[in-house]
Amino acid sequence: MSWHLHVQQLSGWFQGCLTTLALLTALAASLEFLTTCTSSSAQYLVTQGGSSVTQGTLKPPQEVRLKTSDGWIIVGDRYLPSNSARGAIVLLHQRGGTAADWQPLATALQQAGFTVLAIDQRGAGRSTQGPGPTGDNAPWQTTGDIAAAIASLPMPLPIGLAGASYGANNALIYAASHHNQVKALALFSPGANYHGLDALAAAHSYRGALVIYHDRDDTIPGSGPQQINALVPSQNHKLLVFNGTAHGTGLLEPKVIHSAVNFFLINLKS
Protein backbone atom coordinates (compact mmCIF):
# COMPACT_ATOMS: atom_id res chain seq x y z
CA MET A 1 0.00 0.00 0.00
CA SER A 2 2.80 2.41 0.86
CA TRP A 3 4.41 1.73 -2.56
CA HIS A 4 1.18 2.55 -4.41
CA LEU A 5 0.74 5.68 -2.31
CA HIS A 6 4.29 6.77 -3.13
CA VAL A 7 3.67 6.26 -6.88
CA GLN A 8 0.45 8.27 -6.69
CA GLN A 9 2.24 11.09 -4.89
CA LEU A 10 4.98 11.16 -7.54
CA SER A 11 2.38 11.13 -10.30
CA GLY A 12 0.54 14.06 -8.73
CA TRP A 13 3.79 15.97 -8.30
CA PHE A 14 4.74 15.33 -11.95
CA GLN A 15 1.34 16.48 -13.22
CA GLY A 16 1.65 19.64 -11.13
CA CYS A 17 5.04 20.36 -12.68
CA LEU A 18 3.60 19.96 -16.19
CA THR A 19 0.74 22.35 -15.36
CA THR A 20 3.17 24.92 -13.95
CA LEU A 21 5.40 24.58 -17.02
CA ALA A 22 2.43 25.12 -19.33
CA LEU A 23 1.40 28.25 -17.42
CA LEU A 24 4.95 29.63 -17.53
CA THR A 25 5.15 28.94 -21.27
CA ALA A 26 1.87 30.78 -21.87
CA LEU A 27 3.06 33.70 -19.74
CA ALA A 28 6.33 33.91 -21.67
CA ALA A 29 4.43 33.90 -24.97
CA SER A 30 2.19 36.71 -23.72
CA LEU A 31 5.17 38.80 -22.62
CA GLU A 32 6.88 38.19 -25.97
CA PHE A 33 3.71 39.33 -27.77
CA LEU A 34 3.46 42.54 -25.71
CA THR A 35 7.13 43.28 -26.36
CA THR A 36 6.54 42.76 -30.07
CA CYS A 37 3.56 45.12 -30.05
CA THR A 38 5.52 47.94 -28.43
CA SER A 39 8.83 47.58 -30.24
CA SER A 40 9.33 49.76 -33.31
CA SER A 41 12.11 47.53 -34.62
CA ALA A 42 10.36 44.17 -34.28
CA GLN A 43 7.65 42.66 -36.40
CA TYR A 44 4.04 43.25 -35.34
CA LEU A 45 1.79 40.21 -35.40
CA VAL A 46 -1.97 40.40 -35.55
CA THR A 47 -4.58 37.91 -36.61
CA GLN A 48 -7.43 38.31 -39.01
CA GLY A 49 -9.80 35.42 -39.42
CA GLY A 50 -7.19 33.03 -38.07
CA SER A 51 -4.40 34.17 -40.44
CA SER A 52 -1.29 36.08 -39.47
CA VAL A 53 -0.36 39.49 -40.83
CA THR A 54 3.29 40.50 -40.57
CA GLN A 55 5.57 43.10 -42.03
CA GLY A 56 9.35 43.15 -42.19
CA THR A 57 11.80 45.91 -41.35
CA LEU A 58 10.09 49.24 -40.93
CA LYS A 59 10.85 52.29 -43.00
CA PRO A 60 11.39 55.44 -40.92
CA PRO A 61 8.54 57.99 -41.17
CA GLN A 62 8.86 60.75 -43.76
CA GLU A 63 8.04 64.34 -42.90
CA VAL A 64 5.47 65.79 -45.31
CA ARG A 65 4.16 69.30 -45.80
CA LEU A 66 0.62 69.88 -47.07
CA LYS A 67 -1.24 73.07 -47.97
CA THR A 68 -4.88 73.49 -47.05
CA SER A 69 -7.42 75.31 -49.18
CA ASP A 70 -7.45 78.19 -46.68
CA GLY A 71 -3.70 78.70 -46.55
CA TRP A 72 -2.31 76.62 -43.67
CA ILE A 73 0.87 74.58 -44.09
CA ILE A 74 0.23 71.27 -42.33
CA VAL A 75 3.26 69.20 -41.36
CA GLY A 76 2.95 65.50 -40.72
CA ASP A 77 4.74 62.15 -40.55
CA ARG A 78 3.97 59.54 -43.19
CA TYR A 79 4.61 55.87 -42.37
CA LEU A 80 4.82 53.54 -45.37
CA PRO A 81 4.44 49.75 -45.13
CA SER A 82 7.13 47.37 -46.40
CA ASN A 83 4.81 45.98 -49.06
CA SER A 84 1.73 47.22 -50.91
CA ALA A 85 -0.60 49.16 -48.63
CA ARG A 86 -3.91 47.56 -47.66
CA GLY A 87 -5.40 50.95 -46.70
CA ALA A 88 -4.56 54.43 -45.43
CA ILE A 89 -5.23 55.99 -42.03
CA VAL A 90 -4.98 59.63 -40.92
CA LEU A 91 -4.25 60.28 -37.23
CA LEU A 92 -5.41 63.45 -35.43
CA HIS A 93 -3.87 64.36 -32.07
CA GLN A 94 -5.54 65.86 -29.00
CA ARG A 95 -5.45 69.44 -27.79
CA GLY A 96 -1.91 70.42 -26.84
CA GLY A 97 -0.55 67.34 -28.60
CA THR A 98 1.34 66.60 -31.81
CA ALA A 99 1.62 63.90 -34.43
CA ALA A 100 4.38 62.25 -32.38
CA ASP A 101 1.82 61.23 -29.75
CA TRP A 102 0.54 58.59 -32.17
CA GLN A 103 3.91 56.87 -32.73
CA PRO A 104 3.05 53.58 -30.95
CA LEU A 105 -0.15 53.12 -32.95
CA ALA A 106 1.32 54.51 -36.17
CA THR A 107 4.16 51.99 -36.23
CA ALA A 108 1.80 49.13 -35.34
CA LEU A 109 -0.50 50.08 -38.23
CA GLN A 110 2.51 50.45 -40.52
CA GLN A 111 3.70 46.97 -39.58
CA ALA A 112 0.21 45.62 -40.26
CA GLY A 113 0.40 46.93 -43.83
CA PHE A 114 -1.20 50.38 -43.75
CA THR A 115 -0.02 53.73 -45.00
CA VAL A 116 -0.33 56.06 -42.00
CA LEU A 117 -0.29 59.86 -41.92
CA ALA A 118 -0.11 61.54 -38.50
CA ILE A 119 -0.44 65.31 -38.79
CA ASP A 120 0.15 68.32 -36.58
CA GLN A 121 -3.21 70.05 -36.91
CA ARG A 122 -3.30 73.78 -37.66
CA GLY A 123 -1.59 75.90 -35.04
CA ALA A 124 -0.05 72.92 -33.25
CA GLY A 125 3.41 71.39 -33.31
CA ARG A 126 5.18 72.15 -36.59
CA SER A 127 2.02 73.46 -38.32
CA THR A 128 2.39 77.11 -37.36
CA GLN A 129 2.41 78.74 -40.81
CA GLY A 130 -1.09 79.92 -41.61
CA PRO A 131 -3.71 82.64 -41.34
CA GLY A 132 -4.57 82.11 -37.69
CA PRO A 133 -3.37 81.76 -34.10
CA THR A 134 -1.07 79.02 -32.85
CA GLY A 135 -0.28 77.22 -29.59
CA ASP A 136 -2.96 77.39 -26.91
CA ASN A 137 -5.07 79.63 -29.16
CA ALA A 138 -4.86 77.38 -32.21
CA PRO A 139 -8.12 76.84 -34.14
CA TRP A 140 -10.33 74.02 -32.90
CA GLN A 141 -11.94 73.16 -36.23
CA THR A 142 -9.53 71.27 -38.52
CA THR A 143 -11.70 69.95 -41.36
CA GLY A 144 -9.40 71.57 -43.93
CA ASP A 145 -6.39 69.78 -42.48
CA ILE A 146 -8.11 66.40 -42.79
CA ALA A 147 -9.13 67.14 -46.37
CA ALA A 148 -5.54 68.06 -47.30
CA ALA A 149 -4.19 64.95 -45.58
CA ILE A 150 -6.59 62.63 -47.40
CA ALA A 151 -5.91 64.34 -50.74
CA SER A 152 -2.22 63.51 -50.30
CA LEU A 153 -2.83 59.78 -49.87
CA PRO A 154 -2.34 57.27 -52.69
CA MET A 155 -5.58 56.37 -54.40
CA PRO A 156 -7.56 54.24 -54.56
CA LEU A 157 -7.17 52.96 -51.00
CA PRO A 158 -9.83 52.50 -48.33
CA ILE A 159 -9.41 55.31 -45.81
CA GLY A 160 -9.79 55.39 -42.05
CA LEU A 161 -9.46 58.13 -39.45
CA ALA A 162 -8.38 58.01 -35.83
CA GLY A 163 -8.66 61.00 -33.53
CA ALA A 164 -7.98 61.83 -29.90
CA SER A 165 -10.12 64.24 -27.86
CA TYR A 166 -10.80 67.30 -30.06
CA GLY A 167 -9.13 65.36 -32.88
CA ALA A 168 -11.76 62.65 -32.36
CA ASN A 169 -14.58 65.18 -32.72
CA ASN A 170 -12.99 66.60 -35.86
CA ALA A 171 -12.60 63.10 -37.28
CA LEU A 172 -16.26 62.26 -36.65
CA ILE A 173 -17.50 65.57 -38.08
CA TYR A 174 -15.44 65.05 -41.24
CA ALA A 175 -16.41 61.38 -41.65
CA ALA A 176 -20.11 62.12 -41.20
CA SER A 177 -20.08 64.43 -44.23
CA HIS A 178 -17.80 62.22 -46.37
CA HIS A 179 -19.58 58.86 -46.40
CA ASN A 180 -17.98 57.67 -49.62
CA GLN A 181 -14.47 58.57 -48.48
CA VAL A 182 -14.05 57.43 -44.86
CA LYS A 183 -14.81 53.76 -44.22
CA ALA A 184 -13.70 53.30 -40.60
CA LEU A 185 -13.31 55.55 -37.59
CA ALA A 186 -11.51 55.06 -34.25
CA LEU A 187 -12.25 57.69 -31.60
CA PHE A 188 -10.21 58.09 -28.42
CA SER A 189 -12.02 60.09 -25.71
CA PRO A 190 -14.47 62.01 -27.92
CA GLY A 191 -16.66 64.62 -26.23
CA ALA A 192 -20.23 65.60 -26.94
CA ASN A 193 -19.12 69.13 -27.82
CA TYR A 194 -15.54 70.33 -27.49
CA HIS A 195 -15.47 74.10 -27.99
CA GLY A 196 -18.17 74.09 -30.67
CA LEU A 197 -17.18 70.76 -32.26
CA ASP A 198 -20.62 69.14 -32.06
CA ALA A 199 -20.02 65.40 -32.19
CA LEU A 200 -23.63 64.50 -31.39
CA ALA A 201 -25.00 66.16 -34.52
CA ALA A 202 -22.35 64.39 -36.59
CA ALA A 203 -23.06 61.05 -34.91
CA HIS A 204 -26.60 61.06 -36.34
CA SER A 205 -25.14 60.94 -39.85
CA TYR A 206 -22.18 58.57 -39.60
CA ARG A 207 -22.88 55.09 -40.98
CA GLY A 208 -19.40 53.56 -41.27
CA ALA A 209 -17.51 51.27 -38.93
CA LEU A 210 -16.82 52.88 -35.54
CA VAL A 211 -14.93 52.01 -32.36
CA ILE A 212 -14.73 54.33 -29.34
CA TYR A 213 -12.08 54.02 -26.61
CA HIS A 214 -12.70 55.59 -23.20
CA ASP A 215 -11.38 55.29 -19.65
CA ARG A 216 -14.14 55.09 -17.04
CA ASP A 217 -12.69 57.77 -14.74
CA ASP A 218 -11.64 60.20 -17.45
CA THR A 219 -13.92 63.16 -16.73
CA ILE A 220 -12.89 65.34 -19.69
CA PRO A 221 -15.32 63.86 -22.27
CA GLY A 222 -18.20 63.63 -19.80
CA SER A 223 -20.82 61.27 -21.22
CA GLY A 224 -19.73 62.04 -24.79
CA PRO A 225 -18.48 58.52 -25.65
CA GLN A 226 -21.73 56.92 -24.47
CA GLN A 227 -23.92 59.50 -26.23
CA ILE A 228 -22.07 59.16 -29.53
CA ASN A 229 -22.24 55.37 -29.39
CA ALA A 230 -25.98 55.52 -28.72
CA LEU A 231 -26.71 57.93 -31.59
CA VAL A 232 -24.79 56.49 -34.54
CA PRO A 233 -27.07 54.64 -37.00
CA SER A 234 -24.20 52.39 -38.08
CA GLN A 235 -24.72 48.68 -37.61
CA ASN A 236 -21.00 48.30 -36.90
CA HIS A 237 -20.11 50.31 -33.81
CA LYS A 238 -18.84 49.61 -30.30
CA LEU A 239 -17.74 51.45 -27.19
CA LEU A 240 -14.83 49.97 -25.22
CA VAL A 241 -14.55 51.29 -21.67
CA PHE A 242 -11.50 50.57 -19.50
CA ASN A 243 -10.67 51.19 -15.87
CA GLY A 244 -8.44 54.23 -15.46
CA THR A 245 -8.17 57.95 -16.03
CA ALA A 246 -6.21 58.12 -19.31
CA HIS A 247 -7.37 60.56 -21.98
CA GLY A 248 -6.87 60.53 -25.75
CA THR A 249 -3.55 59.06 -26.84
CA GLY A 250 -2.85 58.28 -23.19
CA LEU A 251 -5.04 55.23 -23.84
CA LEU A 252 -2.45 53.70 -26.19
CA GLU A 253 -1.47 50.68 -24.15
CA PRO A 254 -0.62 47.40 -25.95
CA LYS A 255 -4.14 45.94 -25.61
CA VAL A 256 -5.70 49.09 -27.09
CA ILE A 257 -3.14 49.26 -29.90
CA HIS A 258 -3.83 45.62 -30.75
CA SER A 259 -7.58 46.27 -30.72
CA ALA A 260 -7.30 49.33 -32.98
CA VAL A 261 -5.05 47.56 -35.49
CA ASN A 262 -7.46 44.64 -35.75
CA PHE A 263 -10.40 47.05 -36.10
CA PHE A 264 -8.80 48.62 -39.16
CA LEU A 265 -7.70 45.27 -40.58
CA ILE A 266 -11.28 44.05 -40.49
CA ASN A 267 -12.97 47.23 -41.71
CA LEU A 268 -10.55 48.67 -44.26
CA LYS A 269 -10.63 46.32 -47.20
CA SER A 270 -10.05 47.18 -50.85
N, C-alpha and C positions, 0 to 999 in steps of 0.2 A: 504493500500500500504506500509506503513512504517513497519507493522508487517511482510509482505512477504520479504521486503528488509532486515529486521533484521535476518530472518531465513536464507536467502541466504548468508548473511555475515558470520553467524555462521557455515554454511555448508562449505563455502570456507575455513574458518579458520581451521575447523576440518580436512578437506582433506589435507591442508598444513601440519598440525601436523603429520598426517599419513605418508606423503611423507618424511618428515624430519626424523621420527622414522625409516623408512625403510632404508634411507641412512646411518643413524648412525649404524644400525644393520649390514649393509653390510661392513661398515668401520671397525667395531669391529671384524667381522669375518676375514677380510683381515689382521688386525693386529695380531690376534690370529694365523693365518696361518704362517705369517712371523716369529713370535716368535717360533712356532713349528719347522720351517725349520732350525733355527739357534741355537736351544737348543740341546746340546748333551745328555741331560737326558730325553727329551720328545720323544714322538713317532713322526716319520716323515710320513706325508701322501702325497701320490702322486696318480694320477689316470692314469689308462691304459685302454683305451677302455670303459670308464665309470665305471670301477670297482676300488675299493680302495685297496691300498697295504700298510699294516702297519706291523711294527715289535715292539716287546715289549722291555723290559729293555735291554740296550746295554751292551755287554761284553767289558771290556777295551781292547785296542789294545795290542798285544803281540809283543815284540821285537824279530826279527828273524835275523839270520846270515847266509848268503849264500856265496858259493865260486864259482867264475867264472872260466871258462876254462883256463884263462890266469893268474890266481893267485891272484885276488883281493878278499878281504872279504867285501861283501856288507851287510850293516846293514839296516833293514827296520822295519816297523810297520805293522802288519797284523791285520785287523779288520774282525771278524767273525760274521755272522748274527745269530740271535736268533734261526732260524729254518734252514732247508736245503737251501743251497745256490742256487740261480737261475743263477749265472754266477760269473766270477772272473775278476777283473779289477786291472791293475798295473798302479800306478801313478808316473810320472817322473817330478821332480821339475825343476825350472829355474836356470840359472847361479847364483851362490852365495846363493842359497836356500837350503832347506833340506826337508825331508819327512814331517816334521811338518807343512809346509806351506799348505798342502792339507787337514788338519784336518776337516775344515767345509764340504768339499765335501766327504771326506772319511767316516765320520759318517753318512751323508745323504745316501750315497750308501749302507752302512752297514745296516741302518734302512730299506732300501728298499729291502733288502734280498740278497745283493751281498757279496762275499768275496772280500776284498780289500787289496792290498799290496802296500804301499807307501814306496819307497826306497830312501836312500841317495846314489846317483850315485857316482861312483868311484872318490875318492879324495875329496868328499864333506861330510860335517856333520860328522857322525860317521864312514864313510867308508874310513878310511885313511890307512888301512893295504893293501899294494899291491905294485907291481913293477912299480911305477910311481909317479909323483908329486901330491901334494895335494893343497887345498886352491885355491887361485886365479889362480894357474898354473895347476889345475886338468885337466885331459884329457877331451876333448870335445866329443869324440865318445864313446858311452856307450852301444853299441849293446850287448856286452857280459853280461852286468848287466841285461838287459832286458831278455836275454835268461835264465839266472840263476833264475830270479824272476819267469818267467813263468814255468820253470821246477819244481819249488817248490810248485806250485798250485795243488789242488786236481783235478784229472781228472776222467771222462771227464766232463768238464764244458766249455761253450762258453766263450771266452776270449776277453776282451776289453783293450785298452790302452788309457790313458790320459796323455798329456804332456804339459808343460809350457815352452815357449821360446825355448832354446836349447833342452830341454826335449821333446818339441813338434816335433822338427825336427828329433830327435833320434827315437821317436815313429813312425813317418811316414816312415822313412827309414827302420826300422825293419818290420813294417806291410806290406810294399810294397814287401818285399822278403819272407814273411811268410803268403801267402794268405789263406792257410788251417788252420792257427792257430789263427790269429787275425780277429775277425768278426766286430768290431766296434772301432772307433777312434775319440777321442775328443781332438782337438788341441787349446791351448790357446796362442795366439800371436806367431804363427810360422813365421819364416823368410824365405826368398828365399834361403839364404845360410849363416848360422851362422858359421863362422870360419871353412869352409870346409864341413859343414853338408848340402849337396845339397838336399833341399827339393823338388825342381822343377823336378829333375830327378826321384825322388821317386814317385812324384805325378802322373807321367805318367803311373805307374804300379799298383797303389792302386785301388782296385775295391770294397772294402767293404764299410760299412756305415761310413759316415764322417760328423762331425760338427766342424766348426771353430768359435772361439770366438775372437773378436777383438774390441778394443776401437778406435774410429775414429781419435783421436788426439794422439794416441801412435805412436811415430815416430820410435821406435826401429825396428819393423819388416819391415818398409818400405811398399812396395806393396806386400809383401810376402803372406799375407792371401788371397788377391784377385787373385794373380797368381796361387796359389795352388788350390783354388776353381775352377778356370777356366780350369785347366789342368787335374784334376782327371777324369778318364773315368767312375767312379761309377755312377750309376743311382740314388744313394741315398746319396746326399751330399748337405750341405748348409753352408753359411757364415752368421753369425749373427754379425752385427756391432752396437755398442752402442756409445752414446755420452760420452766422457771422455778421460782420459789419462792413465788409468790403464794398467798394463802390466802383462802377465802371471797369476799367482795365485792372483794377485791384482784384477782380474776380478770376484772373487768369492763372489759376492753379492747374496742375496737370490733368485732373479729371474734367475740368471745364474745357481746357484746350482740346482734349480728346473728343469730348462731346461736340464741340463746335466743328471740328474737322469732319467728323462723321456726318453731321448735319449737312454740310455743304457737299460732301461726297454723294450723299443720297439724293439731294435736291437740285444739284447743278449738273445736269446731264445734257450733252449735245443732242 
